[in-house]
């Protein structure tokens, strides 16, 4: 897994590449929680995620909930077919993507 973090104009943008699985969930969670401690809104580019499992899905839910709790905007700007398929499977595409679906 590779995570690029870009900070610009009050937005922290994560570009996540490769896998969002149980094997790297702890590392990704740490990176996400660090970003949530900053006074910035969050954007996720998941267009390069090749595999996502329930642990990756839980991270997406956690990020949305924590963003809301901290009065931050949260947006997924792009999804790979793997992420899109998982969101369809759980029927949460509209919930997690909102207007960007």
Buried (B, 14 or more C-beta within 10 A) or exposed (E): BEBEEEEEEEBBBBBBBEBBBEEBBEEBBEBBEEBBEEEBBBBBBBBBBBBBBEBBBBBBEBBBEBBEEEEBEBBBBBBBEBBBEBBEEEEBBEEBBEEEE
